[in-house]
């Protein structure tokens, strides 16, 4: 019997801690190989279940009727949110702001599953930076969709300075970056009533969408939460 594949592709120190990119074969699905990212030895993201990351783009696009859309994505991750946005011909540009340069290097070096597709996409621009800092500053340009997938949840942040974005004051600043009828979307692994309340305080149209899938790795359903608000 062959030993299941397990390969560490990158193991690097970052400003947020130790970041690891690994590839492994699932014991529950022999032959299925997935890519995972851990931060400080805790699970961060995977190529195995990506429905909610894709839905962040797909639902936001459904909410916006326009064309020639300018999309800003906060957090590159493994690229599934950006790739889903770029599936739409209505998207003219998609800029991704990623805090960790190592994650950008993985994409550019072809180390993640969507590397070939995204590196060939002429509408995509990936920038090293702090999306929360950019949204706190006066806008240099407006976006039709702003999609945030950085933290575990509004109440559990990866960075110590991220929390202000999830408050009413932070959302008021972010709203200035949206074009008329623009849509803000935020990914979370947990429901957050305080964040929903802040959204209602700032935006006229707020929806919360649960995305539930069956996770064979833990043999139970899991739900991620998507928050949307329209300017």
PyMOL CGO cylinders between C-alpha atoms (Angstrom):
from pymol import cmd
from pymol.cgo import CYLINDER

trace = [
    CYLINDER, 0.00, 0.00, 0.00, 1.43, 3.35, -1.03, 0.3, 1, 1, 1, 1, 1, 1,
    CYLINDER, 1.43, 3.35, -1.03, 2.07, 6.03, 1.57, 0.3, 1, 1, 1, 1, 1, 1,
    CYLINDER, 2.07, 6.03, 1.57, -0.34, 8.96, 1.14, 0.3, 1, 1, 1, 1, 1, 1,
    CYLINDER, -0.34, 8.96, 1.14, 1.27, 12.10, -0.27, 0.3, 1, 1, 1, 1, 1, 1,
    CYLINDER, 1.27, 12.10, -0.27, 2.29, 14.78, 2.21, 0.3, 1, 1, 1, 1, 1, 1,
    CYLINDER, 2.29, 14.78, 2.21, 4.54, 17.59, 1.04, 0.3, 1, 1, 1, 1, 1, 1,
    CYLINDER, 4.54, 17.59, 1.04, 5.55, 20.89, 2.66, 0.3, 1, 1, 1, 1, 1, 1,
    CYLINDER, 5.55, 20.89, 2.66, 5.87, 23.38, -0.19, 0.3, 1, 1, 1, 1, 1, 1,
    CYLINDER, 5.87, 23.38, -0.19, 6.86, 26.43, 1.88, 0.3, 1, 1, 1, 1, 1, 1,
    CYLINDER, 6.86, 26.43, 1.88, 7.55, 27.13, 5.55, 0.3, 1, 1, 1, 1, 1, 1,
    CYLINDER, 7.55, 27.13, 5.55, 8.22, 30.79, 6.22, 0.3, 1, 1, 1, 1, 1, 1,
    CYLINDER, 8.22, 30.79, 6.22, 8.36, 33.38, 9.00, 0.3, 1, 1, 1, 1, 1, 1,
    CYLINDER, 8.36, 33.38, 9.00, 6.03, 36.36, 8.52, 0.3, 1, 1, 1, 1, 1, 1,
    CYLINDER, 6.03, 36.36, 8.52, 4.91, 39.39, 10.52, 0.3, 1, 1, 1, 1, 1, 1,
    CYLINDER, 4.91, 39.39, 10.52, 1.86, 37.36, 11.61, 0.3, 1, 1, 1, 1, 1, 1,
    CYLINDER, 1.86, 37.36, 11.61, 3.79, 34.23, 12.55, 0.3, 1, 1, 1, 1, 1, 1,
    CYLINDER, 3.79, 34.23, 12.55, 4.91, 30.99, 10.88, 0.3, 1, 1, 1, 1, 1, 1,
    CYLINDER, 4.91, 30.99, 10.88, 3.19, 30.40, 7.55, 0.3, 1, 1, 1, 1, 1, 1,
    CYLINDER, 3.19, 30.40, 7.55, 3.09, 26.96, 5.95, 0.3, 1, 1, 1, 1, 1, 1,
    CYLINDER, 3.09, 26.96, 5.95, 1.92, 25.88, 2.49, 0.3, 1, 1, 1, 1, 1, 1,
    CYLINDER, 1.92, 25.88, 2.49, 1.45, 22.14, 2.20, 0.3, 1, 1, 1, 1, 1, 1,
    CYLINDER, 1.45, 22.14, 2.20, -0.02, 19.58, -0.18, 0.3, 1, 1, 1, 1, 1, 1,
    CYLINDER, -0.02, 19.58, -0.18, -1.48, 16.28, 0.97, 0.3, 1, 1, 1, 1, 1, 1,
    CYLINDER, -1.48, 16.28, 0.97, -3.62, 13.37, -0.13, 0.3, 1, 1, 1, 1, 1, 1,
    CYLINDER, -3.62, 13.37, -0.13, -6.86, 12.85, 1.77, 0.3, 1, 1, 1, 1, 1, 1,
    CYLINDER, -6.86, 12.85, 1.77, -7.08, 9.60, 3.72, 0.3, 1, 1, 1, 1, 1, 1,
    CYLINDER, -7.08, 9.60, 3.72, -10.87, 9.68, 3.36, 0.3, 1, 1, 1, 1, 1, 1,
    CYLINDER, -10.87, 9.68, 3.36, -10.62, 10.16, -0.44, 0.3, 1, 1, 1, 1, 1, 1,
    CYLINDER, -10.62, 10.16, -0.44, -7.52, 8.36, -1.78, 0.3, 1, 1, 1, 1, 1, 1,
    CYLINDER, -7.52, 8.36, -1.78, -6.31, 10.06, -4.94, 0.3, 1, 1, 1, 1, 1, 1,
    CYLINDER, -6.31, 10.06, -4.94, -7.68, 13.47, -3.92, 0.3, 1, 1, 1, 1, 1, 1,
    CYLINDER, -7.68, 13.47, -3.92, -4.81, 15.90, -3.30, 0.3, 1, 1, 1, 1, 1, 1,
    CYLINDER, -4.81, 15.90, -3.30, -5.49, 19.25, -1.65, 0.3, 1, 1, 1, 1, 1, 1,
    CYLINDER, -5.49, 19.25, -1.65, -3.45, 22.35, -0.85, 0.3, 1, 1, 1, 1, 1, 1,
    CYLINDER, -3.45, 22.35, -0.85, -3.62, 23.85, 2.63, 0.3, 1, 1, 1, 1, 1, 1,
    CYLINDER, -3.62, 23.85, 2.63, -2.27, 26.88, 4.45, 0.3, 1, 1, 1, 1, 1, 1,
    CYLINDER, -2.27, 26.88, 4.45, -1.57, 27.05, 8.18, 0.3, 1, 1, 1, 1, 1, 1,
    CYLINDER, -1.57, 27.05, 8.18, -0.56, 30.04, 10.28, 0.3, 1, 1, 1, 1, 1, 1,
    CYLINDER, -0.56, 30.04, 10.28, 1.26, 29.38, 13.54, 0.3, 1, 1, 1, 1, 1, 1,
    CYLINDER, 1.26, 29.38, 13.54, 0.42, 25.68, 12.99, 0.3, 1, 1, 1, 1, 1, 1,
    CYLINDER, 0.42, 25.68, 12.99, -3.33, 26.38, 12.97, 0.3, 1, 1, 1, 1, 1, 1,
    CYLINDER, -3.33, 26.38, 12.97, -5.49, 25.70, 9.93, 0.3, 1, 1, 1, 1, 1, 1,
    CYLINDER, -5.49, 25.70, 9.93, -6.13, 28.81, 7.82, 0.3, 1, 1, 1, 1, 1, 1,
    CYLINDER, -6.13, 28.81, 7.82, -7.47, 27.77, 4.41, 0.3, 1, 1, 1, 1, 1, 1,
    CYLINDER, -7.47, 27.77, 4.41, -7.73, 24.89, 1.97, 0.3, 1, 1, 1, 1, 1, 1,
    CYLINDER, -7.73, 24.89, 1.97, -8.44, 24.09, -1.66, 0.3, 1, 1, 1, 1, 1, 1,
    CYLINDER, -8.44, 24.09, -1.66, -10.80, 21.31, -0.51, 0.3, 1, 1, 1, 1, 1, 1,
    CYLINDER, -10.80, 21.31, -0.51, -13.94, 23.30, 0.33, 0.3, 1, 1, 1, 1, 1, 1,
    CYLINDER, -13.94, 23.30, 0.33, -14.10, 26.62, -1.47, 0.3, 1, 1, 1, 1, 1, 1,
    CYLINDER, -14.10, 26.62, -1.47, -17.84, 27.18, -1.93, 0.3, 1, 1, 1, 1, 1, 1,
    CYLINDER, -17.84, 27.18, -1.93, -18.09, 30.13, 0.44, 0.3, 1, 1, 1, 1, 1, 1,
    CYLINDER, -18.09, 30.13, 0.44, -15.00, 31.88, -0.98, 0.3, 1, 1, 1, 1, 1, 1,
    CYLINDER, -15.00, 31.88, -0.98, -16.50, 31.61, -4.47, 0.3, 1, 1, 1, 1, 1, 1,
    CYLINDER, -16.50, 31.61, -4.47, -19.97, 32.62, -3.26, 0.3, 1, 1, 1, 1, 1, 1,
    CYLINDER, -19.97, 32.62, -3.26, -18.52, 35.84, -1.84, 0.3, 1, 1, 1, 1, 1, 1,
    CYLINDER, -18.52, 35.84, -1.84, -17.93, 36.97, -5.44, 0.3, 1, 1, 1, 1, 1, 1,
    CYLINDER, -17.93, 36.97, -5.44, -20.91, 35.25, -7.02, 0.3, 1, 1, 1, 1, 1, 1,
    CYLINDER, -20.91, 35.25, -7.02, -23.54, 36.71, -4.70, 0.3, 1, 1, 1, 1, 1, 1,
    CYLINDER, -23.54, 36.71, -4.70, -22.01, 40.20, -4.81, 0.3, 1, 1, 1, 1, 1, 1,
    CYLINDER, -22.01, 40.20, -4.81, -22.13, 40.05, -8.62, 0.3, 1, 1, 1, 1, 1, 1,
    CYLINDER, -22.13, 40.05, -8.62, -25.78, 39.01, -8.49, 0.3, 1, 1, 1, 1, 1, 1,
    CYLINDER, -25.78, 39.01, -8.49, -26.51, 42.05, -6.32, 0.3, 1, 1, 1, 1, 1, 1,
    CYLINDER, -26.51, 42.05, -6.32, -24.91, 44.48, -8.80, 0.3, 1, 1, 1, 1, 1, 1,
    CYLINDER, -24.91, 44.48, -8.80, -26.62, 44.86, -12.19, 0.3, 1, 1, 1, 1, 1, 1,
    CYLINDER, -26.62, 44.86, -12.19, -23.86, 46.89, -13.85, 0.3, 1, 1, 1, 1, 1, 1,
    CYLINDER, -23.86, 46.89, -13.85, -21.08, 46.10, -16.29, 0.3, 1, 1, 1, 1, 1, 1,
    CYLINDER, -21.08, 46.10, -16.29, -17.48, 47.21, -16.54, 0.3, 1, 1, 1, 1, 1, 1,
    CYLINDER, -17.48, 47.21, -16.54, -17.24, 46.45, -12.84, 0.3, 1, 1, 1, 1, 1, 1,
    CYLINDER, -17.24, 46.45, -12.84, -14.16, 47.34, -10.81, 0.3, 1, 1, 1, 1, 1, 1,
    CYLINDER, -14.16, 47.34, -10.81, -13.55, 44.78, -8.09, 0.3, 1, 1, 1, 1, 1, 1,
    CYLINDER, -13.55, 44.78, -8.09, -11.31, 45.09, -5.04, 0.3, 1, 1, 1, 1, 1, 1,
    CYLINDER, -11.31, 45.09, -5.04, -10.52, 41.91, -3.11, 0.3, 1, 1, 1, 1, 1, 1,
    CYLINDER, -10.52, 41.91, -3.11, -8.96, 42.08, 0.34, 0.3, 1, 1, 1, 1, 1, 1,
    CYLINDER, -8.96, 42.08, 0.34, -6.94, 38.92, 0.90, 0.3, 1, 1, 1, 1, 1, 1,
    CYLINDER, -6.94, 38.92, 0.90, -5.53, 36.70, -1.87, 0.3, 1, 1, 1, 1, 1, 1,
    CYLINDER, -5.53, 36.70, -1.87, -5.55, 33.41, 0.00, 0.3, 1, 1, 1, 1, 1, 1,
    CYLINDER, -5.55, 33.41, 0.00, -5.54, 30.60, -2.56, 0.3, 1, 1, 1, 1, 1, 1,
    CYLINDER, -5.54, 30.60, -2.56, -7.26, 32.86, -5.08, 0.3, 1, 1, 1, 1, 1, 1,
    CYLINDER, -7.26, 32.86, -5.08, -10.78, 31.42, -5.22, 0.3, 1, 1, 1, 1, 1, 1,
    CYLINDER, -10.78, 31.42, -5.22, -12.62, 34.70, -4.53, 0.3, 1, 1, 1, 1, 1, 1,
    CYLINDER, -12.62, 34.70, -4.53, -10.69, 36.56, -7.23, 0.3, 1, 1, 1, 1, 1, 1,
    CYLINDER, -10.69, 36.56, -7.23, -11.07, 33.70, -9.70, 0.3, 1, 1, 1, 1, 1, 1,
    CYLINDER, -11.07, 33.70, -9.70, -14.83, 33.59, -9.16, 0.3, 1, 1, 1, 1, 1, 1,
    CYLINDER, -14.83, 33.59, -9.16, -15.09, 37.33, -9.77, 0.3, 1, 1, 1, 1, 1, 1,
    CYLINDER, -15.09, 37.33, -9.77, -13.09, 37.02, -12.98, 0.3, 1, 1, 1, 1, 1, 1,
    CYLINDER, -13.09, 37.02, -12.98, -15.46, 34.32, -14.26, 0.3, 1, 1, 1, 1, 1, 1,
    CYLINDER, -15.46, 34.32, -14.26, -17.87, 37.18, -15.00, 0.3, 1, 1, 1, 1, 1, 1,
    CYLINDER, -17.87, 37.18, -15.00, -17.45, 39.08, -18.25, 0.3, 1, 1, 1, 1, 1, 1,
    CYLINDER, -17.45, 39.08, -18.25, -19.01, 42.07, -16.45, 0.3, 1, 1, 1, 1, 1, 1,
    CYLINDER, -19.01, 42.07, -16.45, -15.81, 42.49, -14.42, 0.3, 1, 1, 1, 1, 1, 1,
    CYLINDER, -15.81, 42.49, -14.42, -13.34, 44.83, -16.13, 0.3, 1, 1, 1, 1, 1, 1,
    CYLINDER, -13.34, 44.83, -16.13, -10.65, 44.85, -13.42, 0.3, 1, 1, 1, 1, 1, 1,
    CYLINDER, -10.65, 44.85, -13.42, -9.93, 42.93, -10.25, 0.3, 1, 1, 1, 1, 1, 1,
    CYLINDER, -9.93, 42.93, -10.25, -7.33, 44.22, -7.81, 0.3, 1, 1, 1, 1, 1, 1,
    CYLINDER, -7.33, 44.22, -7.81, -6.28, 41.99, -4.93, 0.3, 1, 1, 1, 1, 1, 1,
    CYLINDER, -6.28, 41.99, -4.93, -4.51, 43.45, -1.91, 0.3, 1, 1, 1, 1, 1, 1,
    CYLINDER, -4.51, 43.45, -1.91, -2.58, 40.86, 0.10, 0.3, 1, 1, 1, 1, 1, 1,
    CYLINDER, -2.58, 40.86, 0.10, -0.85, 41.62, 3.40, 0.3, 1, 1, 1, 1, 1, 1,
    CYLINDER, -0.85, 41.62, 3.40, 1.70, 38.79, 3.23, 0.3, 1, 1, 1, 1, 1, 1,
    CYLINDER, 1.70, 38.79, 3.23, 4.20, 38.97, 0.35, 0.3, 1, 1, 1, 1, 1, 1,
    CYLINDER, 4.20, 38.97, 0.35, 4.89, 35.25, 0.75, 0.3, 1, 1, 1, 1, 1, 1,
    CYLINDER, 4.89, 35.25, 0.75, 1.33, 34.47, -0.36, 0.3, 1, 1, 1, 1, 1, 1,
    CYLINDER, 1.33, 34.47, -0.36, 1.82, 36.58, -3.50, 0.3, 1, 1, 1, 1, 1, 1,
    CYLINDER, 1.82, 36.58, -3.50, 5.09, 34.74, -4.21, 0.3, 1, 1, 1, 1, 1, 1,
    CYLINDER, 5.09, 34.74, -4.21, 3.31, 31.38, -4.00, 0.3, 1, 1, 1, 1, 1, 1,
    CYLINDER, 3.31, 31.38, -4.00, 0.89, 32.48, -6.70, 0.3, 1, 1, 1, 1, 1, 1,
    CYLINDER, 0.89, 32.48, -6.70, 3.56, 33.95, -8.96, 0.3, 1, 1, 1, 1, 1, 1,
    CYLINDER, 3.56, 33.95, -8.96, 5.79, 30.87, -8.58, 0.3, 1, 1, 1, 1, 1, 1,
    CYLINDER, 5.79, 30.87, -8.58, 2.99, 28.50, -9.56, 0.3, 1, 1, 1, 1, 1, 1,
    CYLINDER, 2.99, 28.50, -9.56, 2.74, 26.81, -6.16, 0.3, 1, 1, 1, 1, 1, 1,
    CYLINDER, 2.74, 26.81, -6.16, -1.06, 26.99, -5.67, 0.3, 1, 1, 1, 1, 1, 1,
    CYLINDER, -1.06, 26.99, -5.67, -3.79, 25.24, -7.70, 0.3, 1, 1, 1, 1, 1, 1,
    CYLINDER, -3.79, 25.24, -7.70, -5.08, 28.37, -9.47, 0.3, 1, 1, 1, 1, 1, 1,
    CYLINDER, -5.08, 28.37, -9.47, -1.64, 29.80, -10.33, 0.3, 1, 1, 1, 1, 1, 1,
    CYLINDER, -1.64, 29.80, -10.33, -1.78, 29.16, -14.08, 0.3, 1, 1, 1, 1, 1, 1,
    CYLINDER, -1.78, 29.16, -14.08, -5.29, 30.53, -14.45, 0.3, 1, 1, 1, 1, 1, 1,
    CYLINDER, -5.29, 30.53, -14.45, -4.74, 33.67, -12.39, 0.3, 1, 1, 1, 1, 1, 1,
    CYLINDER, -4.74, 33.67, -12.39, -1.25, 34.45, -13.68, 0.3, 1, 1, 1, 1, 1, 1,
    CYLINDER, -1.25, 34.45, -13.68, -2.66, 34.43, -17.22, 0.3, 1, 1, 1, 1, 1, 1,
    CYLINDER, -2.66, 34.43, -17.22, -5.55, 36.77, -16.33, 0.3, 1, 1, 1, 1, 1, 1,
    CYLINDER, -5.55, 36.77, -16.33, -4.89, 40.23, -17.75, 0.3, 1, 1, 1, 1, 1, 1,
    CYLINDER, -4.89, 40.23, -17.75, -7.69, 41.85, -15.74, 0.3, 1, 1, 1, 1, 1, 1,
    CYLINDER, -7.69, 41.85, -15.74, -6.05, 40.84, -12.45, 0.3, 1, 1, 1, 1, 1, 1,
    CYLINDER, -6.05, 40.84, -12.45, -3.63, 42.96, -10.41, 0.3, 1, 1, 1, 1, 1, 1,
    CYLINDER, -3.63, 42.96, -10.41, -2.17, 41.64, -7.15, 0.3, 1, 1, 1, 1, 1, 1,
    CYLINDER, -2.17, 41.64, -7.15, -0.67, 44.18, -4.78, 0.3, 1, 1, 1, 1, 1, 1,
    CYLINDER, -0.67, 44.18, -4.78, 1.18, 43.82, -1.49, 0.3, 1, 1, 1, 1, 1, 1,
    CYLINDER, 1.18, 43.82, -1.49, -0.48, 46.01, 1.13, 0.3, 1, 1, 1, 1, 1, 1,
    CYLINDER, -0.48, 46.01, 1.13, -2.99, 46.41, 3.95, 0.3, 1, 1, 1, 1, 1, 1,
    CYLINDER, -2.99, 46.41, 3.95, -6.55, 46.51, 2.62, 0.3, 1, 1, 1, 1, 1, 1,
    CYLINDER, -6.55, 46.51, 2.62, -7.86, 47.77, 5.97, 0.3, 1, 1, 1, 1, 1, 1,
    CYLINDER, -7.86, 47.77, 5.97, -5.40, 50.65, 5.90, 0.3, 1, 1, 1, 1, 1, 1,
    CYLINDER, -5.40, 50.65, 5.90, -6.40, 51.51, 2.35, 0.3, 1, 1, 1, 1, 1, 1,
    CYLINDER, -6.40, 51.51, 2.35, -10.10, 51.51, 3.22, 0.3, 1, 1, 1, 1, 1, 1,
    CYLINDER, -10.10, 51.51, 3.22, -9.45, 53.72, 6.25, 0.3, 1, 1, 1, 1, 1, 1,
    CYLINDER, -9.45, 53.72, 6.25, -7.75, 56.37, 4.10, 0.3, 1, 1, 1, 1, 1, 1,
    CYLINDER, -7.75, 56.37, 4.10, -9.52, 58.78, 1.72, 0.3, 1, 1, 1, 1, 1, 1,
    CYLINDER, -9.52, 58.78, 1.72, -10.29, 56.96, -1.55, 0.3, 1, 1, 1, 1, 1, 1,
    CYLINDER, -10.29, 56.96, -1.55, -8.03, 57.38, -4.56, 0.3, 1, 1, 1, 1, 1, 1,
    CYLINDER, -8.03, 57.38, -4.56, -10.58, 55.58, -6.76, 0.3, 1, 1, 1, 1, 1, 1,
    CYLINDER, -10.58, 55.58, -6.76, -13.96, 53.93, -6.34, 0.3, 1, 1, 1, 1, 1, 1,
    CYLINDER, -13.96, 53.93, -6.34, -14.89, 50.26, -6.68, 0.3, 1, 1, 1, 1, 1, 1,
    CYLINDER, -14.89, 50.26, -6.68, -18.14, 48.58, -7.62, 0.3, 1, 1, 1, 1, 1, 1,
    CYLINDER, -18.14, 48.58, -7.62, -17.45, 45.54, -5.47, 0.3, 1, 1, 1, 1, 1, 1,
    CYLINDER, -17.45, 45.54, -5.47, -15.26, 45.36, -2.37, 0.3, 1, 1, 1, 1, 1, 1,
    CYLINDER, -15.26, 45.36, -2.37, -14.82, 41.79, -1.14, 0.3, 1, 1, 1, 1, 1, 1,
    CYLINDER, -14.82, 41.79, -1.14, -13.01, 41.08, 2.14, 0.3, 1, 1, 1, 1, 1, 1,
    CYLINDER, -13.01, 41.08, 2.14, -11.72, 37.63, 3.10, 0.3, 1, 1, 1, 1, 1, 1,
    CYLINDER, -11.72, 37.63, 3.10, -8.88, 38.22, 5.54, 0.3, 1, 1, 1, 1, 1, 1,
    CYLINDER, -8.88, 38.22, 5.54, -9.86, 37.40, 9.12, 0.3, 1, 1, 1, 1, 1, 1,
    CYLINDER, -9.86, 37.40, 9.12, -11.45, 34.32, 10.65, 0.3, 1, 1, 1, 1, 1, 1,
    CYLINDER, -11.45, 34.32, 10.65, -14.44, 36.49, 11.55, 0.3, 1, 1, 1, 1, 1, 1,
    CYLINDER, -14.44, 36.49, 11.55, -15.30, 40.09, 12.50, 0.3, 1, 1, 1, 1, 1, 1,
    CYLINDER, -15.30, 40.09, 12.50, -14.74, 39.05, 16.11, 0.3, 1, 1, 1, 1, 1, 1,
    CYLINDER, -14.74, 39.05, 16.11, -11.56, 37.03, 15.56, 0.3, 1, 1, 1, 1, 1, 1,
    CYLINDER, -11.56, 37.03, 15.56, -8.95, 39.00, 13.63, 0.3, 1, 1, 1, 1, 1, 1,
    CYLINDER, -8.95, 39.00, 13.63, -5.56, 37.92, 12.33, 0.3, 1, 1, 1, 1, 1, 1,
    CYLINDER, -5.56, 37.92, 12.33, -4.04, 41.37, 12.86, 0.3, 1, 1, 1, 1, 1, 1,
    CYLINDER, -4.04, 41.37, 12.86, -4.27, 43.58, 15.92, 0.3, 1, 1, 1, 1, 1, 1,
    CYLINDER, -4.27, 43.58, 15.92, -5.32, 46.64, 13.90, 0.3, 1, 1, 1, 1, 1, 1,
    CYLINDER, -5.32, 46.64, 13.90, -8.02, 44.99, 11.78, 0.3, 1, 1, 1, 1, 1, 1,
    CYLINDER, -8.02, 44.99, 11.78, -10.86, 45.36, 14.27, 0.3, 1, 1, 1, 1, 1, 1,
    CYLINDER, -10.86, 45.36, 14.27, -11.76, 48.97, 13.51, 0.3, 1, 1, 1, 1, 1, 1,
    CYLINDER, -11.76, 48.97, 13.51, -12.92, 48.03, 10.01, 0.3, 1, 1, 1, 1, 1, 1,
    CYLINDER, -12.92, 48.03, 10.01, -15.79, 46.04, 11.52, 0.3, 1, 1, 1, 1, 1, 1,
    CYLINDER, -15.79, 46.04, 11.52, -17.15, 49.01, 13.50, 0.3, 1, 1, 1, 1, 1, 1,
    CYLINDER, -17.15, 49.01, 13.50, -19.62, 51.61, 12.24, 0.3, 1, 1, 1, 1, 1, 1,
    CYLINDER, -19.62, 51.61, 12.24, -16.83, 54.19, 11.95, 0.3, 1, 1, 1, 1, 1, 1,
    CYLINDER, -16.83, 54.19, 11.95, -14.64, 51.81, 9.97, 0.3, 1, 1, 1, 1, 1, 1,
    CYLINDER, -14.64, 51.81, 9.97, -17.50, 50.90, 7.66, 0.3, 1, 1, 1, 1, 1, 1,
    CYLINDER, -17.50, 50.90, 7.66, -18.29, 54.56, 7.04, 0.3, 1, 1, 1, 1, 1, 1,
    CYLINDER, -18.29, 54.56, 7.04, -14.73, 55.01, 5.77, 0.3, 1, 1, 1, 1, 1, 1,
    CYLINDER, -14.73, 55.01, 5.77, -14.97, 51.87, 3.65, 0.3, 1, 1, 1, 1, 1, 1,
    CYLINDER, -14.97, 51.87, 3.65, -18.28, 53.02, 2.16, 0.3, 1, 1, 1, 1, 1, 1,
    CYLINDER, -18.28, 53.02, 2.16, -16.53, 56.06, 0.69, 0.3, 1, 1, 1, 1, 1, 1,
    CYLINDER, -16.53, 56.06, 0.69, -14.54, 53.67, -1.51, 0.3, 1, 1, 1, 1, 1, 1,
    CYLINDER, -14.54, 53.67, -1.51, -17.70, 52.26, -3.12, 0.3, 1, 1, 1, 1, 1, 1,
    CYLINDER, -17.70, 52.26, -3.12, -19.14, 53.66, -6.33, 0.3, 1, 1, 1, 1, 1, 1,
    CYLINDER, -19.14, 53.66, -6.33, -22.91, 54.36, -6.41, 0.3, 1, 1, 1, 1, 1, 1,
    CYLINDER, -22.91, 54.36, -6.41, -24.81, 51.07, -5.98, 0.3, 1, 1, 1, 1, 1, 1,
    CYLINDER, -24.81, 51.07, -5.98, -21.53, 49.43, -4.96, 0.3, 1, 1, 1, 1, 1, 1,
    CYLINDER, -21.53, 49.43, -4.96, -21.57, 46.24, -2.89, 0.3, 1, 1, 1, 1, 1, 1,
    CYLINDER, -21.57, 46.24, -2.89, -19.42, 45.35, 0.12, 0.3, 1, 1, 1, 1, 1, 1,
    CYLINDER, -19.42, 45.35, 0.12, -19.00, 41.66, 0.89, 0.3, 1, 1, 1, 1, 1, 1,
    CYLINDER, -19.00, 41.66, 0.89, -17.26, 40.17, 3.93, 0.3, 1, 1, 1, 1, 1, 1,
    CYLINDER, -17.26, 40.17, 3.93, -16.42, 36.48, 4.59, 0.3, 1, 1, 1, 1, 1, 1,
    CYLINDER, -16.42, 36.48, 4.59, -16.58, 34.97, 8.08, 0.3, 1, 1, 1, 1, 1, 1,
    CYLINDER, -16.58, 34.97, 8.08, -16.43, 31.47, 9.51, 0.3, 1, 1, 1, 1, 1, 1,
    CYLINDER, -16.43, 31.47, 9.51, -18.89, 32.51, 12.23, 0.3, 1, 1, 1, 1, 1, 1,
    CYLINDER, -18.89, 32.51, 12.23, -22.06, 34.53, 12.50, 0.3, 1, 1, 1, 1, 1, 1,
    CYLINDER, -22.06, 34.53, 12.50, -21.57, 37.96, 14.09, 0.3, 1, 1, 1, 1, 1, 1,
    CYLINDER, -21.57, 37.96, 14.09, -24.55, 39.98, 15.29, 0.3, 1, 1, 1, 1, 1, 1,
    CYLINDER, -24.55, 39.98, 15.29, -22.43, 42.99, 16.36, 0.3, 1, 1, 1, 1, 1, 1,
    CYLINDER, -22.43, 42.99, 16.36, -20.98, 43.27, 12.86, 0.3, 1, 1, 1, 1, 1, 1,
    CYLINDER, -20.98, 43.27, 12.86, -24.43, 42.92, 11.29, 0.3, 1, 1, 1, 1, 1, 1,
    CYLINDER, -24.43, 42.92, 11.29, -25.65, 45.73, 13.55, 0.3, 1, 1, 1, 1, 1, 1,
    CYLINDER, -25.65, 45.73, 13.55, -22.76, 47.95, 12.43, 0.3, 1, 1, 1, 1, 1, 1,
    CYLINDER, -22.76, 47.95, 12.43, -23.59, 47.24, 8.79, 0.3, 1, 1, 1, 1, 1, 1,
    CYLINDER, -23.59, 47.24, 8.79, -27.22, 48.20, 9.34, 0.3, 1, 1, 1, 1, 1, 1,
    CYLINDER, -27.22, 48.20, 9.34, -26.08, 51.43, 10.95, 0.3, 1, 1, 1, 1, 1, 1,
    CYLINDER, -26.08, 51.43, 10.95, -24.11, 52.45, 7.85, 0.3, 1, 1, 1, 1, 1, 1,
    CYLINDER, -24.11, 52.45, 7.85, -25.81, 50.83, 4.83, 0.3, 1, 1, 1, 1, 1, 1,
    CYLINDER, -25.81, 50.83, 4.83, -29.39, 50.87, 3.59, 0.3, 1, 1, 1, 1, 1, 1,
    CYLINDER, -29.39, 50.87, 3.59, -29.41, 47.29, 2.27, 0.3, 1, 1, 1, 1, 1, 1,
    CYLINDER, -29.41, 47.29, 2.27, -27.81, 44.50, 4.33, 0.3, 1, 1, 1, 1, 1, 1,
    CYLINDER, -27.81, 44.50, 4.33, -28.08, 40.73, 3.87, 0.3, 1, 1, 1, 1, 1, 1,
    CYLINDER, -28.08, 40.73, 3.87, -26.40, 37.82, 5.65, 0.3, 1, 1, 1, 1, 1, 1,
    CYLINDER, -26.40, 37.82, 5.65, -25.98, 34.62, 3.65, 0.3, 1, 1, 1, 1, 1, 1,
    CYLINDER, -25.98, 34.62, 3.65, -25.01, 31.28, 5.26, 0.3, 1, 1, 1, 1, 1, 1,
    CYLINDER, -25.01, 31.28, 5.26, -23.12, 28.83, 3.04, 0.3, 1, 1, 1, 1, 1, 1,
    CYLINDER, -23.12, 28.83, 3.04, -23.37, 25.26, 4.34, 0.3, 1, 1, 1, 1, 1, 1,
    CYLINDER, -23.37, 25.26, 4.34, -21.41, 22.30, 2.98, 0.3, 1, 1, 1, 1, 1, 1,
    CYLINDER, -21.41, 22.30, 2.98, -20.69, 18.78, 4.20, 0.3, 1, 1, 1, 1, 1, 1,
    CYLINDER, -20.69, 18.78, 4.20, -17.06, 18.41, 5.28, 0.3, 1, 1, 1, 1, 1, 1,
    CYLINDER, -17.06, 18.41, 5.28, -15.91, 14.81, 4.93, 0.3, 1, 1, 1, 1, 1, 1,
    CYLINDER, -15.91, 14.81, 4.93, -12.74, 15.60, 6.85, 0.3, 1, 1, 1, 1, 1, 1,
    CYLINDER, -12.74, 15.60, 6.85, -14.74, 16.08, 10.06, 0.3, 1, 1, 1, 1, 1, 1,
    CYLINDER, -14.74, 16.08, 10.06, -17.81, 14.11, 8.92, 0.3, 1, 1, 1, 1, 1, 1,
    CYLINDER, -17.81, 14.11, 8.92, -20.29, 16.91, 9.56, 0.3, 1, 1, 1, 1, 1, 1,
    CYLINDER, -20.29, 16.91, 9.56, -21.80, 20.00, 8.00, 0.3, 1, 1, 1, 1, 1, 1,
    CYLINDER, -21.80, 20.00, 8.00, -20.07, 23.34, 8.39, 0.3, 1, 1, 1, 1, 1, 1,
    CYLINDER, -20.07, 23.34, 8.39, -21.41, 26.82, 7.75, 0.3, 1, 1, 1, 1, 1, 1,
    CYLINDER, -21.41, 26.82, 7.75, -19.55, 29.96, 6.73, 0.3, 1, 1, 1, 1, 1, 1,
    CYLINDER, -19.55, 29.96, 6.73, -21.24, 33.36, 6.79, 0.3, 1, 1, 1, 1, 1, 1,
    CYLINDER, -21.24, 33.36, 6.79, -21.22, 36.06, 4.12, 0.3, 1, 1, 1, 1, 1, 1,
    CYLINDER, -21.22, 36.06, 4.12, -22.19, 39.63, 4.96, 0.3, 1, 1, 1, 1, 1, 1,
    CYLINDER, -22.19, 39.63, 4.96, -23.30, 41.93, 2.13, 0.3, 1, 1, 1, 1, 1, 1,
    CYLINDER, -23.30, 41.93, 2.13, -24.19, 45.62, 2.12, 0.3, 1, 1, 1, 1, 1, 1,
    CYLINDER, -24.19, 45.62, 2.12, -25.12, 47.92, -0.72, 0.3, 1, 1, 1, 1, 1, 1,
    CYLINDER, -25.12, 47.92, -0.72, -24.14, 51.58, -0.82, 0.3, 1, 1, 1, 1, 1, 1,
]
cmd.load_cgo(trace, "trace")
